[in-house]
Amino acid sequence: MTTGGYAMRVLASIVLGGSLLLLAGCGVVEDTLDGLTGSSASPSPETSGPGSTAEGSIVVTVEVDSDGTTATDLAVEINSPSSPQSLYEDSVPVPFSHDFTVSTDAFFPLRGTTVEVHAAPDATFVSCRILVDGEEVATHRSEGSGATATCERRIQLGPS
């Protein structure tokens, strides 16, 4: 190894370490880890508002809408190491909403959510939406005869 190559590695390590210290000081690292693990300080029951969750859980809400009276072939998959869940319905009245509670007892408690739904024959559009603890994380609207809306939210580590 050349001296120049070694110096560049040392310099890169110092820059990376300094950046991590700055981000930790700003709370970015803690906020990111809290978001990934679902382990942030939760408000007391007296101060929690609508859509708030109990300590130790995440609430995933799936919403479906259309201009028809129903939506068809609804498929929902909640990928969680400790509490995987799914929902399959041939037909649901719209607007439709369903809550899933995911335990936060794993390092990555919610690895992903996928929703697929089709427009009924009498509809011109169908849409889906995923909310995690009341915050929208994915949405999709599809129009036309036989429209299919697919919403997906995945945690991906590493390059895309």
C-alpha positions as CSV (number, residue, x, y, z in Angstrom):
1,M,0.0,0.0,0.0
2,T,1.3,3.4,-0.9
3,T,1.6,6.3,1.6
4,G,-0.9,8.3,-0.5
5,G,-3.5,5.6,-0.4
6,Y,-3.1,5.2,3.4
7,A,-3.4,8.9,3.9
8,M,-6.6,9.0,1.8
9,R,-8.2,6.2,3.9
10,V,-7.3,8.0,7.1
11,L,-8.7,11.2,5.9
12,A,-11.9,9.5,4.7
13,S,-12.3,7.8,8.1
14,I,-11.9,11.2,9.9
15,V,-14.4,12.9,7.6
16,L,-16.9,10.1,8.0
17,G,-16.4,10.0,11.8
18,G,-16.8,13.7,12.1
19,S,-19.9,13.7,9.9
20,L,-21.5,11.0,12.1
21,L,-20.7,13.0,15.3
22,L,-22.3,16.1,13.8
23,L,-25.4,14.2,12.7
24,A,-25.6,12.5,16.2
25,G,-25.3,15.9,17.8
26,C,-28.2,17.2,15.7
27,G,-30.4,14.2,16.6
28,V,-30.5,12.9,13.0
29,V,-29.0,9.5,13.8
30,E,-31.4,9.1,16.8
31,D,-34.4,10.2,14.8
32,T,-33.5,7.8,12.0
33,L,-33.0,4.8,14.4
34,D,-36.3,5.7,16.1
35,G,-38.1,5.7,12.8
36,L,-36.6,2.4,11.8
37,T,-37.3,0.7,15.1
38,G,-40.4,2.5,16.2
39,S,-38.9,3.2,19.5
40,S,-39.3,6.9,20.2
41,A,-40.5,8.5,23.3
42,S,-44.2,8.2,23.2
43,P,-46.6,10.8,24.5
44,S,-48.5,10.2,27.6
45,P,-52.1,9.0,27.2
46,E,-53.4,12.4,28.4
47,T,-51.5,14.2,25.6
48,S,-51.9,11.8,22.8
49,G,-54.3,12.8,20.0
50,P,-56.2,11.1,17.3
51,G,-54.2,8.5,15.4
52,S,-51.7,8.1,18.2
53,T,-50.5,4.6,19.1
54,A,-49.9,2.7,22.3
55,E,-46.3,2.3,23.4
56,G,-44.7,-0.7,21.8
57,S,-46.7,-0.7,18.6
58,I,-47.0,0.8,15.1
59,V,-50.4,1.3,13.4
60,V,-50.5,0.8,9.7
61,T,-53.6,2.0,8.0
62,V,-54.6,1.0,4.5
63,E,-57.2,3.1,2.7
64,V,-58.9,2.3,-0.6
65,D,-61.1,4.7,-2.6
66,S,-63.0,4.6,-6.0
67,D,-65.9,6.2,-7.7
68,G,-67.7,2.9,-7.9
69,T,-69.5,1.3,-5.0
70,T,-66.9,-1.4,-4.4
71,A,-63.3,-2.2,-5.2
72,T,-62.2,-5.8,-6.0
73,D,-59.4,-8.2,-5.4
74,L,-57.9,-6.4,-2.4
75,A,-54.6,-7.9,-1.2
76,V,-52.6,-6.4,1.7
77,E,-49.3,-7.8,3.0
78,I,-47.7,-6.5,6.2
79,N,-44.1,-7.7,6.4
80,S,-43.1,-7.8,10.1
81,P,-40.7,-10.3,11.7
82,S,-42.8,-10.6,14.9
83,S,-46.3,-10.0,13.6
84,P,-46.7,-10.5,9.8
85,Q,-50.3,-9.9,8.7
86,S,-52.3,-10.2,5.5
87,L,-55.8,-9.4,4.2
88,Y,-57.5,-10.7,1.1
89,E,-61.0,-9.7,0.1
90,D,-62.8,-10.4,-3.2
91,S,-64.8,-7.1,-2.8
92,V,-64.8,-4.2,-0.3
93,P,-67.2,-1.3,-0.1
94,V,-65.5,2.1,-0.8
95,P,-64.2,4.1,0.9
96,F,-62.5,1.3,2.8
97,S,-60.0,1.6,5.7
98,H,-58.4,-1.1,7.8
99,D,-55.8,-0.7,10.7
100,F,-53.1,-3.2,11.4
101,T,-51.2,-3.1,14.6
102,V,-47.5,-4.1,14.4
103,S,-45.4,-4.9,17.6
104,T,-42.2,-3.0,17.9
105,D,-40.3,-5.8,19.6
106,A,-37.9,-6.4,16.7
107,F,-35.0,-4.2,15.4
108,F,-36.9,-3.5,12.1
109,P,-40.5,-4.0,13.3
110,L,-42.1,-3.0,9.9
111,R,-40.1,-4.2,6.9
112,G,-42.7,-3.3,4.3
113,T,-46.4,-3.0,3.3
114,T,-47.9,-3.8,0.0
115,V,-51.4,-3.1,-1.2
116,E,-53.0,-4.1,-4.5
117,V,-56.6,-3.4,-5.5
118,H,-58.7,-3.4,-8.7
119,A,-61.4,-1.1,-9.8
120,A,-64.9,-2.6,-10.0
121,P,-66.4,-2.9,-13.5
122,D,-68.6,0.2,-12.9
123,A,-65.7,2.4,-11.7
124,T,-63.4,4.8,-13.6
125,F,-60.6,4.9,-11.0
126,V,-59.2,3.2,-7.9
127,S,-56.7,4.4,-5.4
128,C,-54.8,3.1,-2.4
129,R,-53.0,4.8,0.4
130,I,-50.7,3.5,3.3
131,L,-50.3,5.5,6.5
132,V,-47.9,4.6,9.3
133,D,-48.9,6.1,12.6
134,G,-51.1,8.6,10.7
135,E,-48.4,9.7,8.3
136,E,-48.8,8.9,4.6
137,V,-45.9,6.8,3.3
138,A,-47.3,5.6,-0.1
139,T,-50.2,6.4,-2.4
140,H,-51.3,5.4,-5.9
141,R,-54.2,6.2,-8.2
142,S,-55.0,4.3,-11.4
143,E,-57.7,5.3,-13.9
144,G,-59.5,3.5,-16.7
145,S,-61.4,0.3,-17.2
146,G,-59.9,-2.5,-15.2
147,A,-57.6,-0.1,-13.3
148,T,-55.2,-1.5,-10.7
149,A,-53.7,0.6,-7.9
150,T,-50.6,-0.7,-6.1
151,C,-49.1,0.9,-3.1
152,E,-45.8,-0.2,-1.6
153,R,-43.6,0.9,1.2
154,R,-40.4,-1.1,1.9
155,I,-37.4,-0.5,4.1
156,Q,-34.3,-0.9,1.9
157,L,-30.8,-1.0,3.3
158,G,-28.0,-0.4,0.9
159,P,-28.0,0.9,-2.6
160,S,-31.2,0.9,-4.6
